[in-house]
């Protein structure tokens, strides 16, 4: 479900439309796309003690737009081969609900 949002922002970036997109994808990881940087940044964040704004760590990857296109093609293949990985695309709060329902 988030792939469409990412792709919309990537397309806006490609046509030099201002982009400032950031979304949480679970496990303290965020995806961000920002004008001026032709990449999709997937990075782990942390919240420093006594603060509320998450800060980026060094753990992550920045994909060039062409690399994003290639990885996007592989997502369906991976999900078909390993269906249990499909649940990793659900936000954390959904997983808590699923675990409580099945417990």
N, CA, C and O atoms as a GROMACS GRO file, in nm:
protein
  412
    1UNK      N    1   0.082  -0.120   0.000
    1UNK     CA    2   0.000   0.000   0.000
    1UNK      C    3   0.086   0.126   0.000
    1UNK      O    4   0.044   0.229  -0.052
    2UNK      N    5   0.204   0.118   0.056
    2UNK     CA    6   0.291   0.235   0.062
    2UNK      C    7   0.369   0.254  -0.068
    2UNK      O    8   0.419   0.364  -0.095
    3UNK      N    9   0.380   0.150  -0.146
    3UNK     CA   10   0.453   0.157  -0.273
    3UNK      C   11   0.392   0.264  -0.363
    3UNK      O   12   0.466   0.339  -0.429
    4UNK      N   13   0.260   0.273  -0.368
    4UNK     CA   14   0.194   0.373  -0.452
    4UNK      C   15   0.228   0.515  -0.406
    4UNK      O   16   0.250   0.604  -0.489
    5UNK      N   17   0.231   0.537  -0.274
    5UNK     CA   18   0.267   0.669  -0.220
    5UNK      C   19   0.412   0.704  -0.257
    5UNK      O   20   0.441   0.815  -0.299
    6UNK      N   21   0.500   0.607  -0.240
    6UNK     CA   22   0.641   0.630  -0.274
    6UNK      C   23   0.653   0.661  -0.423
    6UNK      O   24   0.722   0.756  -0.461
    7UNK      N   25   0.586   0.583  -0.506
    7UNK     CA   26   0.596   0.603  -0.650
    7UNK      C   27   0.542   0.740  -0.692
    7UNK      O   28   0.598   0.804  -0.781
    8UNK      N   29   0.434   0.785  -0.630
    8UNK     CA   30   0.380   0.918  -0.660
    8UNK      C   31   0.484   1.026  -0.630
    8UNK      O   32   0.500   1.119  -0.709
    9UNK      N   33   0.553   1.013  -0.518
    9UNK     CA   34   0.655   1.111  -0.481
    9UNK      C   35   0.779   1.100  -0.567
    9UNK      O   36   0.843   1.201  -0.596
   10UNK      N   37   0.814   0.980  -0.609
   10UNK     CA   38   0.928   0.962  -0.701
   10UNK      C   39   0.898   1.029  -0.834
   10UNK      O   40   0.984   1.096  -0.891
   11UNK      N   41   0.777   1.011  -0.884
   11UNK     CA   42   0.739   1.075  -1.011
   11UNK      C   43   0.742   1.227  -0.999
   11UNK      O   44   0.786   1.295  -1.092
   12UNK      N   45   0.697   1.280  -0.886
   12UNK     CA   46   0.703   1.425  -0.863
   12UNK      C   47   0.848   1.472  -0.861
   12UNK      O   48   0.880   1.578  -0.915
   13UNK      N   49   0.935   1.394  -0.800
   13UNK     CA   50   1.078   1.426  -0.794
   13UNK      C   51   1.138   1.428  -0.935
   13UNK      O   52   1.219   1.514  -0.967
   14UNK      N   53   1.098   1.332  -1.017
   14UNK     CA   54   1.151   1.322  -1.154
   14UNK      C   55   1.115   1.444  -1.240
   14UNK      O   56   1.191   1.480  -1.330
   15UNK      N   57   1.002   1.508  -1.213
   15UNK     CA   58   0.962   1.624  -1.292
   15UNK      C   59   0.992   1.755  -1.218
   15UNK      O   60   0.934   1.860  -1.248
   16UNK      N   61   1.082   1.747  -1.120
   16UNK     CA   62   1.128   1.864  -1.043
   16UNK      C   63   1.018   1.935  -0.965
   16UNK      O   64   1.026   2.056  -0.942
   17UNK      N   65   0.915   1.861  -0.925
   17UNK     CA   66   0.812   1.915  -0.838
   17UNK      C   67   0.863   1.907  -0.694
   17UNK      O   68   0.926   1.807  -0.659
   18UNK      N   69   0.839   2.008  -0.609
   18UNK     CA   70   0.890   2.003  -0.472
   18UNK      C   71   0.835   1.882  -0.395
   18UNK      O   72   0.714   1.858  -0.392
   19UNK      N   73   0.924   1.806  -0.334
   19UNK     CA   74   0.886   1.686  -0.259
   19UNK      C   75   0.951   1.690  -0.121
   19UNK      O   76   1.070   1.718  -0.109
   20UNK      N   77   0.872   1.663  -0.019
   20UNK     CA   78   0.922   1.646   0.117
   20UNK      C   79   0.836   1.537   0.182
   20UNK      O   80   0.743   1.567   0.256
   21UNK      N   81   0.868   1.413   0.154
   21UNK     CA   82   0.787   1.298   0.195
   21UNK      C   83   0.866   1.214   0.295
   21UNK      O   84   0.984   1.185   0.274
   22UNK      N   85   0.800   1.175   0.402
   22UNK     CA   86   0.862   1.086   0.501
   22UNK      C   87   0.750   1.006   0.566
   22UNK      O   88   0.650   1.062   0.610
   23UNK      N   89   0.768   0.874   0.572
   23UNK     CA   90   0.667   0.790   0.635
   23UNK      C   91   0.733   0.674   0.709
   23UNK      O   92   0.837   0.622   0.668
   24UNK      N   93   0.671   0.636   0.817
   24UNK     CA   94   0.719   0.525   0.900
   24UNK      C   95   0.675   0.393   0.837
   24UNK      O   96   0.558   0.376   0.802
   25UNK      N   97   0.768   0.299   0.824
   25UNK     CA   98   0.732   0.170   0.764
   25UNK      C   99   0.744   0.055   0.863
   25UNK      O  100   0.725  -0.061   0.826
   26UNK      N  101   0.775   0.086   0.989
   26UNK     CA  102   0.782  -0.017   1.092
   26UNK      C  103   0.923  -0.038   1.142
   26UNK      O  104   1.021  -0.012   1.072
   27UNK      N  105   0.932  -0.087   1.265
   27UNK     CA  106   1.062  -0.122   1.323
   27UNK      C  107   1.160  -0.005   1.327
   27UNK      O  108   1.280  -0.024   1.308
   28UNK      N  109   1.111   0.113   1.352
   28UNK     CA  110   1.191   0.236   1.358
   28UNK      C  111   1.252   0.275   1.224
   28UNK      O  112   1.344   0.356   1.218
   29UNK      N  113   1.200   0.217   1.115
   29UNK     CA  114   1.248   0.251   0.981
   29UNK      C  115   1.151   0.348   0.914
   29UNK      O  116   1.029   0.338   0.928
   30UNK      N  117   1.209   0.443   0.841
   30UNK     CA  118   1.133   0.542   0.766
   30UNK      C  119   1.180   0.544   0.622
   30UNK      O  120   1.295   0.514   0.592
   31UNK      N  121   1.088   0.580   0.533
   31UNK     CA  122   1.122   0.607   0.394
   31UNK      C  123   1.108   0.757   0.375
   31UNK      O  124   1.007   0.815   0.416
   32UNK      N  125   1.209   0.819   0.314
   32UNK     CA  126   1.198   0.962   0.287
   32UNK      C  127   1.245   0.994   0.146
   32UNK      O  128   1.338   0.932   0.093
   33UNK      N  129   1.178   1.092   0.088
   33UNK     CA  130   1.210   1.142  -0.045
   33UNK      C  131   1.206   1.293  -0.035
   33UNK      O  132   1.105   1.350   0.008
   34UNK      N  133   1.314   1.358  -0.075
   34UNK     CA  134   1.324   1.502  -0.060
   34UNK      C  135   1.380   1.564  -0.187
   34UNK      O  136   1.475   1.513  -0.246
   35UNK      N  137   1.321   1.675  -0.228
   35UNK     CA  138   1.372   1.749  -0.343
   35UNK      C  139   1.520   1.782  -0.321
   35UNK      O  140   1.564   1.810  -0.210
   36UNK      N  141   1.594   1.777  -0.430
   36UNK     CA  142   1.737   1.805  -0.422
   36UNK      C  143   1.822   1.681  -0.406
   36UNK      O  144   1.943   1.684  -0.428
   37UNK      N  145   1.760   1.572  -0.368
   37UNK     CA  146   1.829   1.443  -0.353
   37UNK      C  147   1.755   1.343  -0.441
   37UNK      O  148   1.641   1.307  -0.412
   38UNK      N  149   1.817   1.299  -0.547
   38UNK     CA  150   1.751   1.204  -0.638
   38UNK      C  151   1.764   1.062  -0.588
   38UNK      O  152   1.825   0.977  -0.652
   39UNK      N  153   1.706   1.038  -0.470
   39UNK     CA  154   1.711   0.903  -0.413
   39UNK      C  155   1.594   0.881  -0.319
   39UNK      O  156   1.525   0.974  -0.278
   40UNK      N  157   1.573   0.754  -0.288
   40UNK     CA  158   1.474   0.712  -0.189
   40UNK      C  159   1.556   0.662  -0.070
   40UNK      O  160   1.631   0.565  -0.082
   41UNK      N  161   1.541   0.726   0.042
   41UNK     CA  162   1.620   0.692   0.160
   41UNK      C  163   1.537   0.604   0.252
   41UNK      O  164   1.428   0.643   0.295
   42UNK      N  165   1.588   0.486   0.282
   42UNK     CA  166   1.524   0.394   0.376
   42UNK      C  167   1.620   0.382   0.493
   42UNK      O  168   1.729   0.327   0.479
   43UNK      N  169   1.580   0.433   0.609
   43UNK     CA  170   1.674   0.448   0.718
   43UNK      C  171   1.610   0.423   0.853
   43UNK      O  172   1.493   0.451   0.874
   44UNK      N  173   1.690   0.368   0.944
   44UNK     CA  174   1.646   0.347   1.081
   44UNK      C  175   1.662   0.478   1.158
   44UNK      O  176   1.761   0.550   1.140
   45UNK      N  177   1.566   0.509   1.243
   45UNK     CA  178   1.567   0.631   1.324
   45UNK      C  179   1.564   0.595   1.471
   45UNK      O  180   1.532   0.482   1.508
   46UNK      N  181   1.599   0.690   1.555
   46UNK     CA  182   1.588   0.674   1.700
   46UNK      C  183   1.539   0.805   1.758
   46UNK      O  184   1.549   0.910   1.694
   47UNK      N  185   1.486   0.800   1.879
   47UNK     CA  186   1.442   0.921   1.949
   47UNK      C  187   1.536   0.942   2.067
   47UNK      O  188   1.538   0.862   2.160
   48UNK      N  189   1.614   1.051   2.063
   48UNK     CA  190   1.705   1.078   2.174
   48UNK      C  191   1.628   1.098   2.305
   48UNK      O  192   1.515   1.147   2.306
   49UNK      N  193   1.691   1.062   2.413
   49UNK     CA  194   1.631   1.074   2.546
   49UNK      C  195   1.586   1.218   2.570
   49UNK      O  196   1.662   1.312   2.548
   50UNK      N  197   1.463   1.234   2.614
   50UNK     CA  198   1.409   1.365   2.646
   50UNK      C  199   1.358   1.443   2.526
   50UNK      O  200   1.315   1.558   2.541
   51UNK      N  201   1.361   1.382   2.407
   51UNK     CA  202   1.312   1.450   2.287
   51UNK      C  203   1.196   1.370   2.227
   51UNK      O  204   1.170   1.257   2.267
   52UNK      N  205   1.129   1.431   2.130
   52UNK     CA  206   1.017   1.363   2.066
   52UNK      C  207   1.037   1.343   1.916
   52UNK      O  208   0.970   1.260   1.855
   53UNK      N  209   1.129   1.419   1.856
   53UNK     CA  210   1.153   1.407   1.712
   53UNK      C  211   1.254   1.296   1.682
   53UNK      O  212   1.363   1.295   1.739
   54UNK      N  213   1.218   1.203   1.595
   54UNK     CA  214   1.312   1.097   1.558
   54UNK      C  215   1.430   1.153   1.480
   54UNK      O  216   1.415   1.246   1.400
   55UNK      N  217   1.548   1.096   1.504
   55UNK     CA  218   1.671   1.135   1.436
   55UNK      C  219   1.724   1.016   1.356
   55UNK      O  220   1.711   0.902   1.401
   56UNK      N  221   1.784   1.041   1.238
   56UNK     CA  222   1.834   0.930   1.157
   56UNK      C  223   1.961   0.868   1.215
   56UNK      O  224   2.042   0.936   1.278
   57UNK      N  225   1.976   0.738   1.192
   57UNK     CA  226   2.100   0.669   1.227
   57UNK      C  227   2.180   0.647   1.099
   57UNK      O  228   2.139   0.691   0.991
   58UNK      N  229   2.293   0.581   1.110
   58UNK     CA  230   2.374   0.547   0.992
   58UNK      C  231   2.324   0.418   0.926
   58UNK      O  232   2.372   0.380   0.819
   59UNK      N  233   2.228   0.352   0.988
   59UNK     CA  234   2.177   0.225   0.937
   59UNK      C  235   2.066   0.250   0.837
   59UNK      O  236   1.956   0.290   0.874
   60UNK      N  237   2.095   0.226   0.710
   60UNK     CA  238   1.995   0.246   0.607
   60UNK      C  239   2.059   0.241   0.470
   60UNK      O  240   2.176   0.206   0.454
   61UNK      N  241   1.980   0.276   0.372
   61UNK     CA  242   2.026   0.273   0.234
   61UNK      C  243   1.957   0.386   0.156
   61UNK      O  244   1.840   0.417   0.180
   62UNK      N  245   2.032   0.445   0.064
   62UNK     CA  246   1.976   0.544  -0.026
   62UNK      C  247   1.977   0.484  -0.166
   62UNK      O  248   2.083   0.452  -0.220
   63UNK      N  249   1.859   0.467  -0.223
   63UNK     CA  250   1.847   0.407  -0.356
   63UNK      C  251   1.833   0.516  -0.461
   63UNK      O  252   1.750   0.606  -0.448
   64UNK      N  253   1.915   0.507  -0.566
   64UNK     CA  254   1.896   0.597  -0.680
   64UNK      C  255   1.762   0.565  -0.745
   64UNK      O  256   1.708   0.456  -0.725
   65UNK      N  257   1.709   0.658  -0.821
   65UNK     CA  258   1.576   0.638  -0.880
   65UNK      C  259   1.571   0.514  -0.969
   65UNK      O  260   1.471   0.442  -0.968
   66UNK      N  261   1.677   0.487  -1.044
   66UNK     CA  262   1.683   0.367  -1.126
   66UNK      C  263   1.687   0.240  -1.043
   66UNK      O  264   1.625   0.140  -1.079
   67UNK      N  265   1.759   0.244  -0.930
   67UNK     CA  266   1.764   0.128  -0.840
   67UNK      C  267   1.626   0.104  -0.778
   67UNK      O  268   1.585  -0.011  -0.763
   68UNK      N  269   1.556   0.211  -0.743
   68UNK     CA  270   1.420   0.198  -0.690
   68UNK      C  271   1.330   0.127  -0.791
   68UNK      O  272   1.253   0.038  -0.754
   69UNK      N  273   1.340   0.166  -0.918
   69UNK     CA  274   1.258   0.106  -1.022
   69UNK      C  275   1.285  -0.045  -1.030
   69UNK      O  276   1.191  -0.123  -1.044
   70UNK      N  277   1.411  -0.085  -1.023
   70UNK     CA  278   1.446  -0.227  -1.029
   70UNK      C  279   1.398  -0.303  -0.906
   70UNK      O  280   1.346  -0.414  -0.919
   71UNK      N  281   1.414  -0.246  -0.789
   71UNK     CA  282   1.368  -0.314  -0.666
   71UNK      C  283   1.217  -0.324  -0.664
   71UNK      O  284   1.162  -0.426  -0.620
   72UNK      N  285   1.150  -0.222  -0.711
   72UNK     CA  286   1.003  -0.224  -0.714
   72UNK      C  287   0.953  -0.342  -0.798
   72UNK      O  288   0.853  -0.404  -0.764
   73UNK      N  289   1.023  -0.372  -0.908
   73UNK     CA  290   0.986  -0.485  -0.993
   73UNK      C  291   0.998  -0.617  -0.917
   73UNK      O  292   0.924  -0.712  -0.944
   74UNK      N  293   1.091  -0.624  -0.824
   74UNK     CA  294   1.116  -0.749  -0.751
   74UNK      C  295   1.022  -0.771  -0.633
   74UNK      O  296   1.011  -0.883  -0.583
   75UNK      N  297   0.954  -0.668  -0.588
   75UNK     CA  298   0.870  -0.679  -0.469
   75UNK      C  299   0.761  -0.785  -0.487
   75UNK      O  300   0.741  -0.868  -0.398
   76UNK      N  301   0.691  -0.785  -0.600
   76UNK     CA  302   0.587  -0.885  -0.622
   76UNK      C  303   0.645  -1.025  -0.630
   76UNK      O  304   0.584  -1.120  -0.580
   77UNK      N  305   0.760  -1.040  -0.691
   77UNK     CA  306   0.824  -1.172  -0.700
   77UNK      C  307   0.858  -1.225  -0.561
   77UNK      O  308   0.831  -1.341  -0.530
   78UNK      N  309   0.915  -1.139  -0.478
   78UNK     CA  310   0.950  -1.180  -0.341
   78UNK      C  311   0.824  -1.214  -0.262
   78UNK      O  312   0.822  -1.316  -0.192
   79UNK      N  313   0.720  -1.132  -0.272
   79UNK     CA  314   0.596  -1.159  -0.198
   79UNK      C  315   0.529  -1.288  -0.244
   79UNK      O  316   0.470  -1.360  -0.164
   80UNK      N  317   0.539  -1.319  -0.375
   80UNK     CA  318   0.482  -1.444  -0.425
   80UNK      C  319   0.558  -1.565  -0.372
   80UNK      O  320   0.498  -1.666  -0.336
   81UNK      N  321   0.690  -1.554  -0.367
   81UNK     CA  322   0.774  -1.666  -0.324
   81UNK      C  323   0.772  -1.685  -0.173
   81UNK      O  324   0.779  -1.797  -0.123
   82UNK      N  325   0.762  -1.573  -0.099
   82UNK     CA  326   0.764  -1.577   0.048
   82UNK      C  327   0.644  -1.498   0.101
   82UNK      O  328   0.661  -1.384   0.145
   83UNK      N  329   0.523  -1.556   0.098
   83UNK     CA  330   0.402  -1.482   0.136
   83UNK      C  331   0.404  -1.428   0.279
   83UNK      O  332   0.341  -1.326   0.306
   84UNK      N  333   0.476  -1.494   0.369
   84UNK     CA  334   0.478  -1.444   0.507
   84UNK      C  335   0.549  -1.310   0.518
   84UNK      O  336   0.526  -1.237   0.614
   85UNK      N  337   0.634  -1.278   0.422
   85UNK     CA  338   0.700  -1.147   0.425
   85UNK      C  339   0.603  -1.035   0.394
   85UNK      O  340   0.631  -0.919   0.425
   86UNK      N  341   0.492  -1.067   0.334
   86UNK     CA  342   0.392  -0.965   0.302
   86UNK      C  343   0.340  -0.893   0.424
   86UNK      O  344   0.300  -0.777   0.415
   87UNK      N  345   0.340  -0.958   0.540
   87UNK     CA  346   0.293  -0.893   0.662
   87UNK      C  347   0.391  -0.788   0.710
   87UNK      O  348   0.353  -0.702   0.791
   88UNK      N  349   0.516  -0.791   0.664
   88UNK     CA  350   0.612  -0.690   0.708
   88UNK      C  351   0.580  -0.554   0.650
   88UNK      O  352   0.637  -0.454   0.695
   89UNK      N  353   0.493  -0.547   0.552
   89UNK     CA  354   0.456  -0.417   0.495
   89UNK      C  355   0.346  -0.350   0.576
   89UNK      O  356   0.310  -0.236   0.549
   90UNK      N  357   0.291  -0.421   0.677
   90UNK     CA  358   0.189  -0.361   0.761
   90UNK      C  359   0.254  -0.273   0.866
   90UNK      O  360   0.358  -0.309   0.920
   91UNK      N  361   0.194  -0.158   0.896
   91UNK     CA  362   0.248  -0.074   1.002
   91UNK      C  363   0.248  -0.149   1.135
   91UNK      O  364   0.169  -0.241   1.155
   92UNK      N  365   0.334  -0.109   1.227
   92UNK     CA  366   0.350  -0.175   1.356
   92UNK      C  367   0.219  -0.188   1.432
   92UNK      O  368   0.192  -0.291   1.493
   93UNK      N  369   0.136  -0.082   1.430
   93UNK     CA  370   0.013  -0.087   1.508
   93UNK      C  371  -0.083  -0.192   1.456
   93UNK      O  372  -0.163  -0.244   1.534
   94UNK      N  373  -0.079  -0.227   1.326
   94UNK     CA  374  -0.160  -0.336   1.274
   94UNK      C  375  -0.110  -0.470   1.328
   94UNK      O  376  -0.189  -0.558   1.362
   95UNK      N  377   0.022  -0.485   1.336
   95UNK     CA  378   0.079  -0.610   1.384
   95UNK      C  379   0.038  -0.635   1.528
   95UNK      O  380   0.009  -0.750   1.564
   96UNK      N  381   0.034  -0.532   1.612
   96UNK     CA  382  -0.008  -0.550   1.750
   96UNK      C  383  -0.151  -0.600   1.755
   96UNK      O  384  -0.182  -0.689   1.835
   97UNK      N  385  -0.238  -0.545   1.672
   97UNK     CA  386  -0.378  -0.590   1.666
   97UNK      C  387  -0.387  -0.734   1.621
   97UNK      O  388  -0.464  -0.812   1.676
   98UNK      N  389  -0.308  -0.772   1.519
   98UNK     CA  390  -0.310  -0.909   1.469
   98UNK      C  391  -0.264  -1.006   1.576
   98UNK      O  392  -0.324  -1.112   1.594
   99UNK      N  393  -0.158  -0.972   1.647
   99UNK     CA  394  -0.105  -1.060   1.752
   99UNK      C  395  -0.207  -1.075   1.863
   99UNK      O  396  -0.225  -1.186   1.914
  100UNK      N  397  -0.273  -0.968   1.902
  100UNK     CA  398  -0.373  -0.976   2.010
  100UNK      C  399  -0.493  -1.061   1.968
  100UNK      O  400  -0.549  -1.134   2.049
  101UNK      N  401  -0.533  -1.050   1.841
  101UNK     CA  402  -0.647  -1.128   1.793
  101UNK      C  403  -0.615  -1.276   1.796
  101UNK      O  404  -0.700  -1.358   1.833
  102UNK      N  405  -0.492  -1.313   1.757
  102UNK     CA  406  -0.453  -1.453   1.748
  102UNK      C  407  -0.404  -1.509   1.880
  102UNK      O  408  -0.386  -1.630   1.891
  103UNK      N  409  -0.382  -1.428   1.981
  103UNK     CA  410  -0.330  -1.477   2.109
  103UNK      C  411  -0.441  -1.532   2.194
  103UNK      O  412  -0.416  -1.578   2.306
   0.00000   0.00000   0.00000
